[in-house]
Amino acid sequence: MGLRFFRRMKIAPGLTLNLSRSGPSLSAGVRGAHVTAGPKGVRRTVGIPGTGLFYTSRSGHHTGAHTAAPRSPSSKRGRQELLAQLDDLHRAGVLSDTEYEAKRRLIETPTASDGPA
């Protein structure tokens, strides 16, 4: 098990500064409902105090689009659509230049099911 670090400091009633190895975050709210803003985006949590039941939603966090390995479609049209989506992700800054080039090569490389090149 790795070394962990977490420190919570109450700044004012309903306002807390959280410090951890992954970075600082700020929480605001009351018992049963709070909002936390940190390096991974904004997280909203509501729950029923004392029951352990809660619901959390996140926004602004990593989409995972750059880690998914694209499947190489068998049709030329499917490849064109996938390349267009890849270009959009690159222009939006979701994919780095290196990730973009690697995925583009993977899509453009013919597979054995494509027949002769």
C-alpha positions as CSV (number, residue, x, y, z in Angstrom):
1,M,0.0,0.0,0.0
2,G,1.3,3.4,-0.9
3,L,1.8,6.5,1.2
4,R,-1.3,8.7,1.5
5,F,-1.7,12.3,2.6
6,F,-4.9,14.2,3.4
7,R,-5.5,17.2,5.5
8,R,-8.8,19.1,6.0
9,M,-8.9,22.6,7.4
10,K,-12.1,24.5,8.4
11,I,-11.8,28.0,7.0
12,A,-15.2,29.3,8.0
13,P,-18.6,27.7,8.9
14,G,-19.5,25.7,5.8
15,L,-16.2,26.3,4.0
16,T,-13.3,23.8,4.1
17,L,-9.9,23.6,2.5
18,N,-8.8,20.1,1.6
19,L,-5.1,19.3,1.0
20,S,-3.9,16.0,-0.5
21,R,-1.2,14.6,-2.7
22,S,-3.4,15.1,-5.8
23,G,-3.8,18.9,-5.0
24,P,-5.9,21.3,-3.0
25,S,-9.7,21.5,-3.2
26,L,-12.3,23.8,-1.6
27,S,-15.6,22.5,-0.2
28,A,-18.6,24.5,0.6
29,G,-22.0,23.4,2.0
30,V,-23.8,22.0,4.9
31,R,-24.2,18.5,6.3
32,G,-25.8,16.4,3.7
33,A,-25.1,18.6,0.7
34,H,-21.8,20.2,-0.5
35,V,-19.9,21.2,-3.6
36,T,-16.2,20.6,-4.0
37,A,-14.0,22.3,-6.5
38,G,-10.5,20.9,-7.1
39,P,-8.0,19.9,-9.8
40,K,-10.3,17.1,-11.1
41,G,-13.2,19.5,-11.6
42,V,-16.4,20.2,-9.6
43,R,-18.1,17.6,-7.6
44,R,-21.6,18.0,-6.1
45,T,-22.7,15.6,-3.4
46,V,-26.1,15.2,-1.7
47,G,-27.0,12.6,0.9
48,I,-29.0,11.6,3.8
49,P,-26.9,12.2,6.9
50,G,-26.2,9.2,9.1
51,T,-27.3,6.6,6.5
52,G,-24.3,6.4,4.3
53,L,-26.5,7.0,1.2
54,F,-25.4,9.8,-1.1
55,Y,-25.3,10.8,-4.7
56,T,-22.3,12.5,-6.4
57,S,-22.1,14.1,-9.8
58,R,-19.0,15.5,-11.4
59,S,-18.3,18.0,-14.1
60,G,-15.1,19.4,-15.7
61,H,-13.3,16.1,-15.0
62,H,-11.2,14.1,-17.5
63,T,-13.4,12.5,-20.2
64,G,-11.1,9.6,-20.9
65,A,-11.3,10.2,-24.6
66,H,-7.5,10.2,-25.1
67,T,-7.0,6.8,-23.3
68,A,-9.6,4.8,-25.3
69,A,-8.0,2.8,-28.1
70,P,-10.0,3.4,-31.2
71,R,-11.2,0.4,-33.1
72,S,-10.3,0.3,-36.7
73,P,-13.6,0.3,-38.7
74,S,-13.7,-2.0,-41.7
75,S,-15.4,0.5,-44.0
76,K,-13.8,3.5,-45.6
77,R,-16.7,5.7,-44.5
78,G,-16.3,4.5,-40.9
79,R,-12.7,5.4,-41.0
80,Q,-13.4,8.9,-42.4
81,E,-16.0,9.5,-39.6
82,L,-13.5,8.3,-36.9
83,L,-10.7,10.5,-38.3
84,A,-13.1,13.5,-38.3
85,Q,-13.9,12.8,-34.6
86,L,-10.2,12.4,-33.9
87,D,-9.4,15.7,-35.6
88,D,-12.1,17.4,-33.5
89,L,-10.7,16.0,-30.2
90,H,-7.2,17.2,-31.2
91,R,-8.4,20.7,-32.1
92,A,-10.3,20.9,-28.8
93,G,-7.1,20.1,-26.9
94,V,-8.3,16.8,-25.6
95,L,-5.5,14.9,-27.4
96,S,-1.9,15.8,-27.5
97,D,0.0,15.8,-30.8
98,T,1.7,12.5,-29.9
99,E,-1.6,10.9,-28.9
100,Y,-3.3,12.2,-32.0
101,E,-0.6,10.9,-34.4
102,A,-0.6,7.4,-32.7
103,K,-4.3,7.1,-33.0
104,R,-4.4,8.4,-36.5
105,R,-1.8,5.8,-37.6
106,L,-3.9,3.1,-35.9
107,I,-7.0,4.1,-37.7
108,E,-5.3,4.4,-41.1
109,T,-3.4,1.1,-40.9
110,P,-5.2,-1.5,-42.9
111,T,-6.3,-4.7,-41.0
112,A,-6.2,-8.3,-42.3
113,S,-10.0,-8.2,-42.7
114,D,-9.7,-5.2,-45.1
115,G,-8.3,-7.4,-47.9
116,P,-5.4,-6.4,-50.1
117,A,-4.2,-2.8,-49.8
